[in-house]
């Protein structure tokens, strides 16, 4: 399923970004905590045979409070997304929704991404218009990697007369 | 016990001889334990909630928590006082305890704060440790309030047949647009990926472990709204700042500990309620559930508490959005949007380009919704769908206008407006040349003729039902019908939605066959088919199944028969309160007792009130005719 490939891609991405030797185990992916991939294994509702939402564990319950198995790339031991990964993880896990909303010039995923990137609420409309205008190049960047998408967005914001004034993280 | 504790403490704190007796932690601990005994803290509701103790049938206590790492005393699971004493003792130590390897003050931070408040810990004699892990975790929530989230039932997955509940920790400054960034607190069974058919069995008997997790809400929305196409209801709760803090502190304690997961009672909905119970011990939520916990019942209960719910939000599934958007269009535009998903040439056709930009945007958005629906719900989605979606979106981006807000009304109202989940029925009627009275009790949950308000439309789940009937002329009282499980899911098919309909029934009934007038008959029936929605009068669903059936009864030669056949039927809303169902079946049984069956059924239900209905039903099977008038009460 395409989702899974995406997750794996992201896992590898974060792993290499952080320069950590992370096993690219298809059963682990971004998102923090047990059951994070509750839907990763799920094959879709068209299947009639009993389907089970599967929480995926990769065994060791160490000293985490929440969850397991993803400590090295993007998650804290306590089931939270590390703050420096919040934007990239969001961009990668919601890429399909984001690309639709960029084309549509509005939407909650796009507003959330803007918030994560530090665009103040009163400038969201300008941000939305910008993403609609640059749709093709942003989606191309996003298909390469979520990091590239976020970077393209940051570059576009810096070159934008209104948005550049906003403090951008 | 105390001797043991002192021995333990002696190892941890070696008092220097110059210290006054006052500063000896052992002495202070003894004082605290005595105080706790005087105040009977171990019997207080808060302590019981923190440790998840339940009173046993024959007195005594047992904790529902099953992880030994959750207790600091080896008898902690069954002895609240010993656990309390051991907890106090451990608070003097920085030793790492529990599964999460933290000092006891941090690992069991809700217990620490409650006991500190009750016993007024002297900070010079029992110094407070800093809990950086907890602080970071807590601050990262930026918690402002809690919402109870209900993704509605999804019949095609046994794990979510009854819906699900989880919490969302709403953030400070969160808007309607950014609430997907909030974390959730979710409790679920840890089921291995290859569980298959073992899942229902092991799930029922508690052989999986259930854990809490904090998954970002955007992933949950993706799972429920986009992949499974379940509507989501969000209930914002009114908690005070202090209650919110208690809620999260207790969630922290439960993070890495497990409960044995029981599908019917100690399930997702039950254990998350325990967090609310501790946040506000006056609520008494978990006490209400004895035999089983149905997620919709927990919503009903939470909503019934005065001033607990401040706001209810509806988040439609993608399939609901598509259906509502289509309804809003004239049929020519509806067809155009659908053609656009199949032939990109339509994007440059005059039929499309002469529309005003806002309308073009609406149709492109709908076309993209279709394509994403297909991509997400199909096992091996075709690459060209993705490419087409990309082209549709690129065209959309060139319009340079934001999509207008489109308000989606739900097809199923919110769950707390629905009937309760257990049902009692009394009725009477005629069968052939006899009269009867009967009574039925059904454990759960909803059948096609029950009032549909608050329930997934066209879906039936009946479990654990038994009917006792008294025949007057035959002077006989017997178990007339019993149902172990009777599932039926109708999924109307159209140009976008292609899911099949299916049914499964395991139970017994009473038949007239060969020479036997009233004979018990075990039955198994399973079928697959399709459904079609019509809007002739109000709303009608036509359906057809091919099916297979096996029967066991002493009425048959060789005690059994096996065969197959088909059913056609109609389900119609005549008015808001009045619903009609009619089915006709033909089944042929080539194995065992060689025979065949013609069956007809016509049933009609009228809703008197949320939890009261009446029905008139006619059942025909060969030369066997049965008319039943009945009154249903939901409880």
Boltz contact constraints between the chains, C-beta under 6 A:
constraints:
  - contact:
      token1: [A, 31]
      token2: [B, 215]
      max_distance: 6.0
  - contact:
      token1: [A, 31]
      token2: [B, 219]
      max_distance: 6.0
  - contact:
      token1: [A, 33]
      token2: [B, 213]
      max_distance: 6.0
  - contact:
      token1: [A, 33]
      token2: [B, 214]
      max_distance: 6.0
  - contact:
      token1: [A, 33]
      token2: [B, 215]
      max_distance: 6.0
  - contact:
      token1: [A, 34]
      token2: [B, 211]
      max_distance: 6.0
  - contact:
      token1: [A, 34]
      token2: [B, 213]
      max_distance: 6.0
  - contact:
      token1: [A, 35]
      token2: [B, 188]
      max_distance: 6.0
  - contact:
      token1: [A, 35]
      token2: [B, 213]
      max_distance: 6.0
  - contact:
      token1: [A, 36]
      token2: [B, 215]
      max_distance: 6.0
  - contact:
      token1: [A, 39]
      token2: [B, 223]
      max_distance: 6.0
  - contact:
      token1: [A, 39]
      token2: [B, 227]
      max_distance: 6.0
  - contact:
      token1: [A, 41]
      token2: [B, 193]
      max_distance: 6.0
  - contact:
      token1: [A, 43]
      token2: [B, 379]
      max_distance: 6.0
  - contact:
      token1: [A, 44]
      token2: [B, 377]
      max_distance: 6.0
  - contact:
      token1: [A, 44]
      token2: [B, 379]
      max_distance: 6.0
  - contact:
      token1: [A, 45]
      token2: [B, 156]
      max_distance: 6.0
  - contact:
      token1: [A, 45]
      token2: [B, 228]
      max_distance: 6.0
  - contact:
      token1: [A, 45]
      token2: [B, 377]
      max_distance: 6.0
  - contact:
      token1: [A, 46]
      token2: [B, 377]
      max_distance: 6.0
  - contact:
      token1: [A, 46]
      token2: [B, 499]
      max_distance: 6.0
  - contact:
      token1: [A, 48]
      token2: [B, 502]
      max_distance: 6.0
  - contact:
      token1: [A, 50]
      token2: [B, 158]
      max_distance: 6.0
  - contact:
      token1: [A, 51]
      token2: [B, 157]
      max_distance: 6.0
  - contact:
      token1: [A, 52]
      token2: [B, 159]
      max_distance: 6.0
  - contact:
      token1: [A, 52]
      token2: [B, 191]
      max_distance: 6.0
  - contact:
      token1: [A, 52]
      token2: [B, 195]
      max_distance: 6.0
  - contact:
      token1: [A, 52]
      token2: [B, 199]
      max_distance: 6.0
  - contact:
      token1: [A, 53]
      token2: [B, 159]
      max_distance: 6.0
  - contact:
      token1: [A, 54]
      token2: [B, 191]
      max_distance: 6.0
  - contact:
      token1: [A, 54]
      token2: [B, 193]
      max_distance: 6.0
  - contact:
      token1: [A, 55]
      token2: [B, 188]
      max_distance: 6.0
  - contact:
      token1: [A, 55]
      token2: [B, 190]
      max_distance: 6.0
  - contact:
      token1: [A, 57]
      token2: [B, 190]
      max_distance: 6.0
  - contact:
      token1: [A, 63]
      token2: [B, 100]
      max_distance: 6.0
  - contact:
      token1: [A, 63]
      token2: [B, 101]
      max_distance: 6.0
  - contact:
      token1: [A, 64]
      token2: [B, 256]
      max_distance: 6.0
  - contact:
      token1: [A, 65]
      token2: [B, 100]
      max_distance: 6.0
  - contact:
      token1: [A, 65]
      token2: [B, 255]
      max_distance: 6.0
  - contact:
      token1: [A, 65]
      token2: [B, 256]
      max_distance: 6.0
  - contact:
      token1: [A, 66]
      token2: [B, 213]
      max_distance: 6.0
  - contact:
      token1: [A, 66]
      token2: [B, 214]
      max_distance: 6.0
  - contact:
      token1: [A, 66]
      token2: [B, 255]
      max_distance: 6.0
  - contact:
      token1: [A, 67]
      token2: [B, 213]
      max_distance: 6.0
  - contact:
      token1: [A, 78]
      token2: [B, 133]
      max_distance: 6.0
  - contact:
      token1: [A, 78]
      token2: [B, 137]
      max_distance: 6.0
  - contact:
      token1: [A, 79]
      token2: [B, 214]
      max_distance: 6.0
  - contact:
      token1: [A, 80]
      token2: [B, 140]
      max_distance: 6.0
  - contact:
      token1: [A, 94]
      token2: [B, 218]
      max_distance: 6.0
  - contact:
      token1: [A, 100]
      token2: [B, 368]
      max_distance: 6.0
  - contact:
      token1: [A, 103]
      token2: [B, 393]
      max_distance: 6.0
  - contact:
      token1: [A, 103]
      token2: [B, 396]
      max_distance: 6.0
  - contact:
      token1: [A, 103]
      token2: [B, 397]
      max_distance: 6.0
  - contact:
      token1: [A, 104]
      token2: [B, 365]
      max_distance: 6.0
  - contact:
      token1: [A, 104]
      token2: [B, 403]
      max_distance: 6.0
  - contact:
      token1: [A, 105]
      token2: [B, 402]
      max_distance: 6.0
  - contact:
      token1: [A, 106]
      token2: [B, 402]
      max_distance: 6.0
  - contact:
      token1: [A, 106]
      token2: [B, 403]
      max_distance: 6.0
  - contact:
      token1: [A, 108]
      token2: [B, 177]
      max_distance: 6.0
  - contact:
      token1: [A, 108]
      token2: [B, 180]
      max_distance: 6.0
  - contact:
      token1: [A, 111]
      token2: [B, 177]
      max_distance: 6.0
  - contact:
      token1: [A, 111]
      token2: [B, 178]
      max_distance: 6.0
  - contact:
      token1: [A, 112]
      token2: [B, 178]
      max_distance: 6.0
  - contact:
      token1: [A, 112]
      token2: [B, 180]
      max_distance: 6.0
  - contact:
      token1: [A, 112]
      token2: [B, 181]
      max_distance: 6.0
  - contact:
      token1: [A, 115]
      token2: [B, 178]
      max_distance: 6.0
  - contact:
      token1: [A, 132]
      token2: [B, 397]
      max_distance: 6.0
  - contact:
      token1: [A, 135]
      token2: [B, 397]
      max_distance: 6.0
